[in-house]
Amino acid sequence: MDFVDESIHFFKAFIKNPLHVGAISPSSPELAREMIKGIFPSEKNAVLEIGVGTGAITRFLAPKLPNNRSYLGIEIDREFVKVLHKRFPHLLIVQGDARRASEIARKVRIEDITYIISSLPFASLPREVRREILGEIDKFMQRGCIFRTFQYAHCYYLSSAVEFRKFMDSRYGKAKRSKLILKNLPPAYILTWQTK
């Protein structure tokens, strides 16, 4: 699947369910590279990727993975998961809901998660869904974890986006914010929180 096909597939999914997909286009290579900076996976430092989409970030992350026990991807969209299984047959990618992330991780026996990479549209998710997902993320963060996500520049000051950042800051300290990634549609900031 080339970038044009991927973008069309992504746009169709967005039209079908904007709350699940939350973007009109897959993340750019520039955003993907920034999202995985400073991430060093191993079997004892696994990566949990939630909202895998069509694998725009996974493509750059996969070469860093030492084995298939160092990664778990969770994607809710069934059609995206079909694409992902073709693109990354060696990776463990589950069709499921991020609200059940800890349960899924237990079932597949990947529990030493040190890194969480999220492409979920927190600013556009219903508050209750957002709260439940953040509750799941907190289960991993309490063990010592790095959580990384991005927010689109045009949504950055929406009340829901601000509320999300305030909640995360109150739990895990002030986020580290990247420079604006202009080579992405739309441009985005990357946000990182870390617990010791």
C-alpha positions as CSV (number, residue, x, y, z in Angstrom):
1,M,0.0,0.0,0.0
2,D,1.6,3.3,-1.1
3,F,1.1,6.6,0.6
4,V,-1.8,7.7,-1.7
5,D,-3.7,4.4,-1.2
6,E,-3.0,4.7,2.5
7,S,-4.3,8.3,2.7
8,I,-7.5,7.3,0.8
9,H,-8.0,4.4,3.1
10,F,-7.4,6.6,6.1
11,F,-9.8,9.3,4.8
12,K,-12.6,6.8,4.2
13,A,-12.1,5.5,7.8
14,F,-12.3,9.1,9.1
15,I,-15.5,9.7,7.2
16,K,-17.0,6.5,8.5
17,N,-16.0,7.0,12.1
18,P,-14.3,10.4,12.9
19,L,-14.3,9.7,16.7
20,H,-12.3,6.5,16.2
21,V,-9.9,7.7,13.5
22,G,-9.6,11.4,14.4
23,A,-7.3,12.3,11.4
24,I,-7.8,12.7,7.7
25,S,-4.3,11.4,6.8
26,P,-1.7,9.1,8.3
27,S,1.2,10.6,10.2
28,S,4.1,11.8,8.1
29,P,7.5,10.3,8.2
30,E,8.8,13.4,10.0
31,L,6.2,13.1,12.7
32,A,6.8,9.3,13.0
33,R,10.6,9.7,13.4
34,E,10.1,12.3,16.1
35,M,7.6,10.1,17.9
36,I,10.1,7.3,18.3
37,K,13.1,9.4,19.3
38,G,14.7,8.2,22.5
39,I,12.8,4.9,22.5
40,F,14.9,1.8,23.0
41,P,12.8,-1.3,23.1
42,S,13.8,-4.7,24.6
43,E,11.9,-7.6,26.0
44,K,12.0,-6.0,29.4
45,N,11.2,-2.5,27.9
46,A,8.3,-3.2,25.6
47,V,6.4,-0.7,23.5
48,L,2.6,-0.4,23.6
49,E,1.3,1.4,20.6
50,I,-2.4,2.5,20.9
51,G,-4.2,3.8,17.8
52,V,-1.8,2.1,15.4
53,G,-3.8,3.3,12.3
54,T,-2.2,2.0,9.2
55,G,1.2,1.8,10.8
56,A,2.8,5.1,9.8
57,I,4.7,5.2,13.1
58,T,5.1,1.4,13.4
59,R,7.0,1.4,10.1
60,F,9.8,3.4,11.7
61,L,9.5,1.7,15.1
62,A,9.7,-1.9,13.7
63,P,13.4,-1.9,12.8
64,K,14.2,-0.9,16.5
65,L,12.4,-3.9,17.9
66,P,14.8,-6.7,19.0
67,N,12.0,-9.4,18.9
68,N,8.3,-9.9,18.8
69,R,8.0,-9.8,22.6
70,S,9.0,-6.2,22.7
71,Y,5.9,-4.7,21.0
72,L,2.1,-4.7,21.3
73,G,-0.1,-2.7,19.0
74,I,-3.8,-2.1,19.7
75,E,-6.1,-0.8,16.9
76,I,-9.8,-0.6,17.1
77,D,-10.6,-0.3,13.4
78,R,-11.0,-3.8,11.9
79,E,-10.0,-2.8,8.3
80,F,-6.8,-1.1,9.6
81,V,-5.9,-4.2,11.5
82,K,-6.2,-6.3,8.3
83,V,-3.8,-3.8,6.6
84,L,-1.4,-4.0,9.6
85,H,-1.3,-7.8,9.6
86,K,-0.2,-7.7,6.0
87,R,2.4,-5.0,6.5
88,F,3.8,-6.3,9.8
89,P,3.1,-10.0,9.9
90,H,5.9,-10.5,12.5
91,L,4.4,-7.9,15.0
92,L,1.7,-8.6,17.6
93,I,-1.2,-6.2,16.6
94,V,-4.5,-6.8,18.2
95,Q,-7.9,-5.6,17.1
96,G,-9.2,-4.1,20.3
97,D,-10.2,-1.1,22.4
98,A,-7.5,1.0,24.3
99,R,-10.0,1.0,27.2
100,R,-8.9,-2.6,27.7
101,A,-5.2,-2.1,27.1
102,S,-4.0,-3.7,30.4
103,E,-6.3,-6.7,30.0
104,I,-5.1,-7.2,26.4
105,A,-1.4,-6.9,27.5
106,R,-2.0,-9.5,30.2
107,K,-3.7,-11.9,27.8
108,V,-0.8,-11.8,25.3
109,R,1.7,-11.8,28.2
110,I,3.4,-8.6,27.3
111,E,3.5,-6.8,30.6
112,D,7.0,-5.2,30.9
113,I,5.8,-2.1,29.1
114,T,8.1,0.9,29.4
115,Y,6.9,3.0,26.4
116,I,3.4,4.0,25.3
117,I,3.0,5.6,21.9
118,S,-0.4,7.0,21.2
119,S,-2.0,8.3,18.0
120,L,-5.4,8.5,19.7
121,P,-7.4,11.7,19.1
122,F,-7.8,12.6,22.8
123,A,-9.1,16.1,22.0
124,S,-12.1,14.7,20.0
125,L,-12.9,11.6,22.1
126,P,-16.0,11.8,24.4
127,R,-14.9,12.7,27.9
128,E,-16.0,9.4,29.4
129,V,-14.0,7.4,26.7
130,R,-11.0,9.6,27.3
131,R,-11.2,9.1,31.0
132,E,-11.3,5.4,30.7
133,I,-8.4,5.3,28.3
134,L,-6.4,7.5,30.6
135,G,-7.2,5.2,33.5
136,E,-5.7,2.3,31.5
137,I,-2.6,4.4,30.7
138,D,-2.2,5.2,34.4
139,K,-1.9,1.5,35.2
140,F,1.3,1.4,33.1
141,M,2.5,4.8,34.2
142,Q,2.4,3.9,37.8
143,R,5.1,1.2,37.1
144,G,7.4,3.7,35.5
145,C,6.8,4.6,31.9
146,I,7.2,7.1,29.1
147,F,3.9,8.2,27.4
148,R,4.1,10.0,24.1
149,T,1.3,11.4,21.9
150,F,0.7,14.3,19.6
151,Q,-1.9,17.0,19.2
152,Y,-2.6,18.9,16.0
153,A,-1.8,22.6,16.1
154,H,-5.3,23.7,15.1
155,C,-6.8,21.7,18.0
156,Y,-4.1,22.6,20.6
157,Y,-6.2,25.2,22.4
158,L,-9.5,23.5,22.3
159,S,-10.9,23.1,25.8
160,S,-10.8,19.3,25.5
161,A,-7.1,19.4,24.4
162,V,-6.2,21.8,27.2
163,E,-8.2,19.6,29.7
164,F,-6.3,16.5,28.6
165,R,-2.9,18.2,29.0
166,K,-3.8,19.6,32.4
167,F,-4.9,16.2,33.6
168,M,-1.7,14.6,32.4
169,D,0.5,17.4,33.8
170,S,-1.2,17.0,37.2
171,R,-0.5,13.3,37.2
172,Y,3.0,13.0,35.7
173,G,4.5,16.5,35.7
174,K,4.8,19.1,33.0
175,A,4.9,17.6,29.5
176,K,7.9,18.0,27.2
177,R,6.6,19.6,24.0
178,S,8.4,19.3,20.7
179,K,8.8,22.1,18.2
180,L,5.9,22.3,15.8
181,I,6.2,19.5,13.2
182,L,5.2,21.4,10.1
183,K,5.7,18.5,7.7
184,N,2.6,16.7,8.8
185,L,-1.1,17.1,7.7
186,P,-2.1,18.9,9.8
187,P,1.0,20.2,11.7
188,A,1.4,18.8,15.2
189,Y,3.1,19.0,18.5
190,I,4.5,15.9,20.2
191,L,3.9,15.7,23.9
192,T,5.9,13.4,26.3
193,W,5.3,12.5,29.9
194,Q,7.5,10.3,32.1
195,T,7.3,8.6,35.4
196,K,10.3,7.3,37.3
